[in-house]
């Protein structure tokens, strides 16, 4: 493994040079075989596959052209200043990181894949820069509709239901489903799926709609493809309705999974999503797409990333776009023996666990990225939100103890709302609701909004913790302080509140630990690669490699942060309760006793 990793940089440079010089797919040199741990790398013509037989027997005929434009505007007539971009001259793109080879993030932290590389080429034709931001698929279309992103690039199929929310460009790829099952399954076709089976889909995808609306079944919904495939391999689900290209990429020789059937998603080509009222941008992207088809860039990228025959009757771009010149993928696949290696032999439970969770080479790859990218961002999110939560929580605690109902009632309402809503809902409401209103202040960076959302959530819990701690202090402490001449404010600040905080210190640390883990939810607002926290770095590496070992590595970082913190607060709490220990003389107490004895004598 190490020798192959050592050779990779040199071979990649040669491949990049060749693809730059040769823009026609038929002349493109074969890409080097990517190492097993990196699925976000172009396979080249060596990875060519034939179109599954059940797709060629049921071609996706011209029905896909119902929503394709007859032609496009000339590229030279596009007014880049009138495209309604959030940042002039910059195309802000919402994308994913876990669905190779179409959309993924490579080991260097760059968003890549066929869809994103194609969008880069289109943007270059228009003279635009591209800024990719990672998000969750379930939130992507809503973020595009609200102008959080100018474009959504995530192999999005242009369904009629989705057209009610966003607009779509012309198609740049075709979509189909694959039915993936464990070896030896009794499921051989989509019609074999039944209500008593666990059918896995990714939430918010057309695969979910297909299972629910067409097959009339209730699937098991997962947030991402990597965890779904891991569940299939360990037989926690009976079948996976998967995007066809993704299935052919993630299933490696010897995996306990096999594709048994394929089906087109009728009339639903793959396109870029744009806000519904931004037709100038749709027109510009359509012009750029036809331009990269005409000069061979589309064909070159297609051969690098997703080399398989086009279905009969389908081509990318507008109706006026030229048909791309592609090689005979079937002949290339036959020459390179691209037939499926078949499922592997059954593995023992211990072997499966070792392969999924304890790949030491992947630990070596993951730890530097977790240390340099994930850990600093997690600490920034957590500590910043904790400061906000402590400050606002103290205000809520004092307001909740106030005799004035004008202070007490708003504090109770705030606490009830922010404790009652799920954390992800609050993050989305603040990020997508407040975000557009303060876009000028934050430069459309969701990082401050994520910190604010976490801090506001933490304040509701911390306020109640502090209030209970203050109320647990004996009222006589306050009365004695007032009798000694302290004002109410001074008595609370110097006597009551410090004792209350000491009593709830373990609960405050528990809240800080919960906040540390909740920081992973900021991902829903969309983050650039350098802003990813621990969990998202682990998730992205999981998508690149197909192994759960990077997620385990991320979990170890969480343990490294939380376990010492727990023991530290326990030590501090013990010291506060017991003092400095019986063996240590209390000089202050001894001095008082001596002075008291002298006064008596």
Buried (B, 14 or more C-beta within 10 A) or exposed (E): EEEBBEEBEEEBEEBEEBBEEBEEBBEBBBBBBBBBBBBBBBBBBBBBBBBBEBBEEBBBBEBBBEBBBEEBBEBEEBEEEEBBBBEEEBBBBBBBBBBBBBBBBBBEBEBBBBBBBBBBBBBBBBEBEBBBBBBBBBBBBBBBBBBBBBBBBBBBBBBEEBEEEBBBBBBBBBBBBBBBBBEEBEBEEBEBBEEEBBBBBBBBBBBBBBBBEEBEBEBBBBBBBBBBBBBBBBEEBBBBBBBBBBBBBBBEEEBBBBBBBBBBBEBBBBBBBBBBEBEBBBBBBBBBBBBBBBBBBBBBBBBBBBBBBBBEEBBBBBEEBEEBEBBEBBEBBEEBEBEEEEBBEEBEEEEBEEBBBEBEBBBEBBBEBBEEBBBBBBBBBBBBBBEBBBEBBBBBBBBBBEEEEEBBEEBBEBBEEBEEBEBBEBBBEBBBEBBBEEBEEBEBBBBBBBBBBBBBBBBBBBBBBBBBBBEEBEEEBBEEBBEEEBEEEEBBEEBBBEBBBBBBBBBBBBBBBBBBBBBBBBBBBBBBBEBBBBBBBBBBBBBBBBBBBBBBBBBBBBEEBBEEBBEEBEEBBEEBEEEEEEEEEEEEEEEEEEEEEEEEE
